[in-house]
Amino acid sequence: MQKHRTIRGFQRQTGRFLTKNFSSIQIIVIYYLFITLISFILLNLPFFQVKNADTSFIDMVFMSISTVSVTGLTTFDISQVFNERGIILLEILFQIGGLGIMMISTFFFIVSRRKISLRQRQLIMTDMNQPRLSGTVRLIWTTLLILTWIQIIFGIIFSIHFYLQGYYPTIKEAVFYGFYQSISAVTNSGFDITGDSLMPFAKDEFFLILIMLLIFIGGIGFPVLVEVKEWFVFKKEKHELPFRFSLFSKLALSSFFILFVGGTLFIYLIEHNYLFQDMSQSQQWISSMFYSMSTRNAGLQINSLSEFQNSTLLIFSLLMFIGCSPSSVGGGVRTTTIAIIGLYLFSFIRGHDHVNIFGRRIDEDDVRKSIVVFILSLTMCFISVLILSVTEKHSLIAIIMEVASAFGTTGLSMGITADLSLIGKILIAALMFIGRIGMLYTLMLFTPKEKRDLGYLYPTEKIIIG
């Protein structure tokens, strides 16, 4: 009892210190750094490694960041370093990194029936990228239930499918890899534990369609999942009034759909007479759809990337840079950022003063944030490509892919990760971490906790543009 009191006292003192000296965003980043440190310690334990595994300090740091950011880039062959216990540990870390540290910690608070304080709710709101405090705990609980059941159901489906189709000779292996693929797809982790990614399943259209569905569920955004679930309940209860989706859900779903269809068409048009020419028509479209979905964040592949045209690899890089929706397991600049910028350009061309969509006006502050996030993200990635083109001896397209993959927390690579120099590994690791917490929050890390209003405005003056 005395020991528990001491631990709780330490937790309260630590909480007061963090609250007093750091903003919510800074505290969340500190938590993710702490989880990265814990991951590094656990992954280095011999209990989780194969016998005589040999990895360097920087490689394990890189692996820890890649795991917590659910990116999937590695500097070594996972199967040569981690045993089955290590793979299970990775699956647990995928959940923490993908779902968010505050979601996981809140789950344990709810299960243990401990009171969730106002400060903890503020941290949840920050970690989940929510605009308001109300409903955050309900969002976490509902999201956890949905994703947990989805992982279990699809894990069972994959296990049965793998065993019946003869992909794995024993039930144990089929269940092990079935649940791994389910967890990996939902959390969009993209880690390759076999060395072949999903290449053995390249012609298994049933499996690829289910994987695409899981990637979509993980990347569409947690608030969207909750609203879809509420829509089903609403329809079941047969209300007279129509159900109203939030503007965020409408924008996230429409932008996700447009990017998916657009990516599929571009990939198909470029590759149907090249890499896909020996495939059936259905396989060509399934492969195009798969890469349009997977490059947005999962990083899974059914072909060697070296076989694609450079123009296709540039499309991949663009999709990885964009990433998934906010408040999801994905990284990148986020789909709603691109959607708002596109709508702003459309409104500007038509001479409108405001950005309107779905009968609503988008707040000007959100427009400004989207433009800033896009420009700074693009600048950061360009500078990273420039640095790596000097420090690394690889082709420019391979470097562009690596940078976009790291920032989008995707994990696709042309095989250059293991050959990166020390500078290259540090830079890619930093991009993965920034991609996980988001460019907006990265900028706000340097914002003082108390902002001082100047109290006056300077006179305006026109300048020549264009």
PAVEX-509948 format. One record per residue (C-alpha): x, y, z; residue in one letter. Coordinates in steps of 0.25 Angstrom, whole numbers, plus 5000, padded with zeros to 4 digits. Layout:
<rs>
XYZA ...
</rs>
This chain:
<rs>
500050005000M 501150105004Q 501850064991K 500650104983H 500450234990R 501950264987T 501750234972I 500450314971R 501150434979G 502250434969F 501250424957Q 500550554963R 501850624965Q 502250594951T 500950634945G 500950764953R 502350794948F 501950764933L 500750844934T 501350964940K 502550974930N 502050914917F 500850934908S 499950814904S 500650794891I 502050794898Q 501550694908I 501050594897I 502350604890V 503050574903I 502150454905Y 502550404891Y 503950424893L 503850344906F 503150234899I 504250224888T 505250214900L 504450094906I 504350034892S 505850044890F 506049974903I 505049864901L 505549834887L 506949824892N 506649714902L 507149574898P 505749514901F 505249574889F 506349554880Q 506849434872V 508149374877K 509449444874N 508649564867A 509649674864D 509049824863T 509749954865S 509250064875F 508750154864I 508050044856D 507250014869M 506950154871V 506450164857F 505650044859M 504950094872S 504550224865I 504050154853S 503250054862T 502650164870V 502350254858S 501750124851V 502650154839T 503250024835G 504550064830L 505749974836T 507249974834T 507249824836F 506449694833D 505449684844I 505449534843S 506949524846Q 506849604859V 505449584866F 504849444870N 503349424871E 503349494884R 503949614878G 502949614867I 501849614877I 502549724884L 502549804871L 501049774870E 500849834883I 501649954880L 500849974867F 499649994875Q 500250094884I 500950174873G 499750164863G 498550184873L 499350284881G 499850284895I 498750364901M 497750264895M 498450144901I 498650214915S 497150254915T 496750114912F 497450064925F 496850184933F 495450144928I 495649994931V 496250024945S 495050124947R 496050234951R 495550374949K 496050444937I 496450594941S 496150714933L 497650724930R 497650584924Q 496450614916R 497250734910Q 498450644907L 497450544900I 496950654892M 498350694887T 498750554884D 497550524877M 497550654869N 496150694874Q 495650834873P 494750824886R 494850764900L 493450694900S 493350554895G 494850524895T 494750404905V 493550344897R 494250364884L 495450284890I 494550174896W 493750154883T 494950154874T 495750054883L 494549964882L 494349974867I 495849954864L 495949844874T 494849764868W 495249784854I 496649734857Q 496149614864I 495049584853I 496049604841F 497149534849G 496249404849I 495849424835I 497249434830F 497749314839S 496649224833I 496949274819H 498449254820F 498249114825Y 497249074815L 498049134803Q 499349064808G 500149194810Y 500549134823Y 500648984826P 500248994841T 499049054848I 500049124858K 500749194847E 499449234840A 498949294852V 500249364856F 500349424842Y 498849444840G 498749534853F 500049604849Y 499549644836Q 498249694842S 498949774852I 499949824843S 498849874832A 497949944842V 499150014849T 499750044835N 501150004841S 501649934828G 502749854835F 503249744826D 503549624836I 503749524825T 504549594814G 503549584804D 502449674809S 501149634802L 501849584789M 501349434792P 499949494792F 500049574779A 498949494771K 498049474783D 497049574780E 496149534792F 497249564802F 497749694795L 496349744796I 496249724811L 497549784813I 497149904806M 495949914814L 496749904827L 497750014822I 496550104819F 495950074833I 497250114840G 497450234831G 496150304830I 496150364843G 495650324857F 494450424857P 493950374844V 493950234849L 493150274861V 492150354853E 491950234843V 491650144855K 490650254860E 490050254846W 489750104846F 489150114860V 488350234855F 487850164843K 487550034852K 486650124861E 485950184849K 485950334853H 485050424845E 486050534843L 487350514834P 488650474841F 489650594839R 491150564837F 492150664842S 492850754832L 494150684836F 493550544832S 493050594819K 494350654815L 495150544820A 494350434812L 494250514800S 495750554799S 496050404802F 495250354791F 495750454781I 497150424784L 496850274784F 496250284770V 497250384764G 498350304769G 497750174764T 497550234750L 498950294749F 499650164753I 498750084744Y 499050174732L 500550174734I 500750024737E 499749954729H 500649934717N 501849914726Y 501949844739L 500449804739F 500449764724Q 500449614727D 499349624737M 497849604735S 497049724734Q 496449704748S 497849684754Q 498349814747Q 497249884754W 497349824767I 498849844767S 498649994764S 497650004775M 498549934785F 499650034782Y 498750154782S 498350114796M 499650054802S 500550174798T 499650264806R 500150204818N 500250054820A 501550034812G 501149894808L 501549844794Q 501249724784I 502449764774N 503849804775S 503849954774L 505049954765S 504149894754E 503250024754F 503450134744Q 504050264750N 502750334747S 501950234756T 502950254767L 502750404767L 501250374768I 501550284780F 502450394786S 501350494785L 500250404791L 501250374803M 501450524805F 499950544806I 499750424815G 498450394822C 497350474830S 497650554843P 497350474856S 497750344849S 498850244850V 499550314838G 500550424835G 500850524824G 500250664822V 498850594823R 497750594813T 496850704819T 498050794818T 498150774803I 496650784801A 496550914808I 497750974799I 497050914787G 495750984791L 496451114794Y 497051114780L 495751084774F 495051194782S 496151294779F 496051264764I 494551284764R 494751414772G 494051374785H 494451434798D 494251304806H 494451154805V 493151084805N 492850934804I 491550854807F 490750974811G 491851014821R 492951124822R 494351074826I 494951164836D 496051254831E 496951204842D 496851064837D 497251114823V 498451184828R 498951064836K 498750974824S 499551064815I 500651084826V 500750934828V 500750904813F 501851004810I 502750964822L 502550814820S 502950824805L 504150914809T 504550814819M 504550694810C 505250774799F 506350814808I 506450664813S 506550614798V 507650724796L 508450674808I 508250534805L 508650554790S 510050604796V 510250504807T 509650374800E 510150304788K 508750264782H 507850304771S 507050434773L 505750354771I 506150264782A 506450374791I 505150444788I 504350314791M 505150304805E 504850444809V 503350434805A 503250304812S 503850354825A 503050474826F 501750404822G 502150294832T 501850194820T 503050104820G 503250084805L 504650084801S 505550044789M 506449974798G 507450084802I 507050094817T 508149994822A 509150074813D 508950204819L 510050284825S 509950324840L 509450464835I 508450394826G 507850304837K 507750424847I 507050514837L 506050404833I 505850364847A 505450514850A 504550514838L 503850394843M 503650454857F 503150584851I 502250514842G 501550444854R 501350564862I 500950654850G 501650774844M 500650864851L 500950814865Y 502450814862T 502250964859L 501450984872M 502550924880L 503251054879F 502051134883T 502151194897P 501151144907K 500551284909E 500451364897K 500451514898R 499551604890D 500251724885L 498951804886G 499151884873Y 499151864858L 500051924848Y 499552004836P 499351924823T 500051954810E 499851884797K 501051814790I 501251764775I 500951614774I 501251524762G 
</rs>
